[in-house]
Amino acid sequence: MTRTPKQKLPTRVVKEWALSTSATLGSAVRAKGILLEVRAGLPFQERKLLGMESGTLVLQVPEDDTDDHSATADAVSRKLVGIEAMPVIPREVEDILSIKPAERYRWLKDGRLESAGTRTIKLRGRARKITFHVFDPRHIEDVQDRDLPEVWREQDAKTAAENRRRGAQKAALKRSGKLAQISTDNASLRRSDETVPALRGWDNFDLDGLLR
């Protein structure tokens, strides 16, 4: 049986807040993160009223709701003050810079991506907590503007190629060293055989039956 879609009730817009590029860094994931951050500071019953449309936060209420929700609007406005400085979390970094998790791990470890500290959160519905690095948005913006991920990828490719070359050389030297050692050992054995003096009269000694 086909379920009839739930009809959306008419709504009206109470207020809108356009997010600047310096806040979102051109990332829809970052914009969603800002929405969630602002929602977290609102009363629970008011959170669903705040949504996002085309990079703009929108406070929408049912059309028949006569409340101006001024307290909620003021809370959103206060929360957005200085939002450009909100630390960038890992999934936002990956979206902003178009990088893979492995690249983020590697570049964070060697210091090319600079950590601005760590954050610990509890996963919803779970007892376990997770800790992760966060980043200064201006540092991420600088990395993005200078297109450093492409530069770093080229550096990593050259480093990997050099490591493979050195590994191949080391393996070749190891193999040649083993062959040289085998040749040396064989030569030593041959020289040892040649220097052993022959025993004179041994056949006669054996014929006399002294070895029986």
SEKESE-102031 format. One line per 5 residues: number of its first residue (from 1); their letters; for each residue x, y, z of C-alpha. Coordinates in steps of 0.001 Angstrom, whole numbers, plus 500000, padded with zeros to 6 digits. Example, Ala and Ser with C-alpha at 12.3 -4.5 7.8 and 13.67 -1.06 7.14 Angstrom:
2
1	as	512300/495500/507800 ~ 513670/498940/507140
END
This chain:
212
1	mtrtp	500000/500000/500000 ~ 501422/503371/498990 ~ 501758/505792/501876 ~ 500456/509282/501213 ~ 503204/511901/501738
6	kqklp	502660/514065/504755 ~ 501443/517480/503675 ~ 503718/520309/504742 ~ 501936/523048/506643 ~ 502304/526640/505400
11	trvvk	504995/528618/507184 ~ 506151/532192/507444 ~ 509688/533516/507765 ~ 510416/535389/510978 ~ 514030/536315/510216
16	ewals	516965/535365/507998 ~ 520738/535501/508523 ~ 523039/535232/505496 ~ 526277/533406/506303 ~ 529434/535042/504953
21	tsatl	532031/533140/502929 ~ 534578/533811/505671 ~ 532279/531858/507996 ~ 531416/528922/505718 ~ 534690/528907/503715
26	gsavr	532560/527894/500743 ~ 531581/524589/502335 ~ 528025/523286/502678 ~ 529304/520925/505391 ~ 530721/523886/507303
31	akgil	527427/525778/506883 ~ 525535/522773/508303 ~ 527994/522704/511204 ~ 527241/526362/511942 ~ 523505/525601/511867
36	levra	523955/522770/514375 ~ 526148/524965/516590 ~ 523550/527752/516656 ~ 520685/525299/517219 ~ 522488/523823/520212
41	glpfq	522192/527176/521995 ~ 518426/527415/521545 ~ 515649/526014/523731 ~ 514841/522470/522622 ~ 511348/523310/521369
46	erkll	512709/526155/519236 ~ 515539/524284/517502 ~ 513453/522810/514682 ~ 512236/526276/513745 ~ 515736/527216/512580
51	gmesg	516745/525814/509206 ~ 518954/526624/506250 ~ 518230/527594/502669 ~ 521023/528339/500184 ~ 523586/529211/502835
56	tlvlq	521161/531374/504801 ~ 519821/530580/508265 ~ 516049/530914/508308 ~ 513781/531113/511324 ~ 510443/529742/510090
61	vpedd	507275/529153/512064 ~ 503804/527842/511164 ~ 501729/530430/509374 ~ 499127/530429/512134 ~ 501798/531018/514813
66	tddhs	501333/534625/515915 ~ 504357/534660/518237 ~ 507201/536841/516937 ~ 509788/534516/518543 ~ 511944/537556/519300
71	atada	513837/535771/522067 ~ 514847/533008/519650 ~ 515820/535499/516954 ~ 517941/537445/519438 ~ 519620/534228/520604
76	vsrkl	520517/533317/517004 ~ 521902/536822/516346 ~ 524072/536649/519472 ~ 525360/533188/518579 ~ 526374/534336/515100
81	vgiea	528595/537124/516453 ~ 532167/535994/515744 ~ 531008/532729/514153 ~ 533838/533144/511591 ~ 536246/532101/514355
86	mpvip	534427/528850/515147 ~ 537000/526014/514993 ~ 536859/523797/511922 ~ 536206/520129/512630 ~ 537704/517226/510601
91	reved	534785/516530/508246 ~ 534594/520255/507447 ~ 538333/520403/506714 ~ 538000/517486/504300 ~ 535117/519182/502480
96	ilsik	536702/522659/502364 ~ 540060/521388/501075 ~ 538665/518439/499054 ~ 541022/516021/500786 ~ 540740/512440/501989
101	paery	540835/511388/505664 ~ 544209/509682/505100 ~ 545667/512956/503784 ~ 544296/514867/506749 ~ 545841/512336/509163
106	rwlkd	549215/512442/507382 ~ 549438/516214/507048 ~ 548306/516722/510634 ~ 550933/514260/511860 ~ 553814/515944/510010
111	grles	552650/519452/510947 ~ 551563/520756/507566 ~ 548015/521001/508911 ~ 548259/522848/512211 ~ 546023/521689/515053
116	agtrt	544259/524358/517105 ~ 543590/521932/519943 ~ 541245/519042/520570 ~ 537565/518617/521314 ~ 535880/515752/523137
121	iklrg	532237/514926/522495 ~ 529864/512181/523524 ~ 528160/510369/520680 ~ 524395/510539/520794 ~ 522875/507476/522424
126	rarki	526279/506048/523367 ~ 528415/506089/526480 ~ 531656/506340/524517 ~ 533331/509703/523976 ~ 535601/510630/521078
131	tfhvf	538386/513196/520930 ~ 539516/514846/517702 ~ 541657/517746/516505 ~ 540089/521045/515447 ~ 541618/523719/513231
136	dprhi	541789/527501/513080 ~ 539522/528661/510228 ~ 542058/531277/509104 ~ 544752/528599/508799 ~ 542405/526421/506730
141	edvqd	541472/529442/504627 ~ 545172/530132/503966 ~ 545767/526495/502977 ~ 542791/526714/500631 ~ 543786/530048/499075
146	rdlpe	547334/528860/498377 ~ 546103/525526/496987 ~ 548520/523755/499320 ~ 546833/520321/499125 ~ 547972/520003/495495
151	vwreq	551491/521097/496448 ~ 551573/518596/499306 ~ 550289/515782/497099 ~ 553135/516414/494648 ~ 555634/516421/497515
156	dakta	554207/513173/498873 ~ 554344/511546/495440 ~ 558021/512504/495063 ~ 558805/511267/498572 ~ 557024/507960/497924
161	aenrr	558908/507494/494640 ~ 562229/508250/496348 ~ 561429/505813/499160 ~ 560590/503104/496612 ~ 563867/503777/494779
166	rgaqk	565870/503586/497991 ~ 564043/500439/499016 ~ 564825/498793/495681 ~ 568497/499795/495980 ~ 568683/498457/499504
171	aalkr	567091/495160/498458 ~ 569495/494879/495504 ~ 572485/495565/497730 ~ 571242/493017/500216 ~ 570840/490403/497498
176	sgkla	574261/491178/496011 ~ 575801/491056/499481 ~ 574370/487605/500096 ~ 575656/486367/496720 ~ 579087/487802/497437
181	qistd	579115/486133/500856 ~ 578142/482771/499312 ~ 580910/483132/496726 ~ 583413/484014/499465 ~ 582330/481041/501589
186	naslr	582647/478653/498622 ~ 586083/479984/497777 ~ 587169/479556/501391 ~ 585985/475949/501368 ~ 587885/475239/498150
191	rsdet	591058/476751/499573 ~ 590587/474743/502742 ~ 590291/471506/500763 ~ 593387/472303/498771 ~ 595517/472985/501868
196	vpalr	594718/469705/503651 ~ 597868/467518/503307 ~ 597435/464061/501742 ~ 598077/461135/504119 ~ 600887/458946/502801
201	gwdnf	600649/455153/503163 ~ 596979/455327/504076 ~ 596042/452544/501625 ~ 598612/450191/503132 ~ 597436/451098/506583
206	dldgl	593901/450102/505588 ~ 595031/446852/503953 ~ 596708/445750/507155 ~ 593300/445619/508697 ~ 594106/448137/511371
211	lr	590869/450063/510692 ~ 588665/446994/511283
END
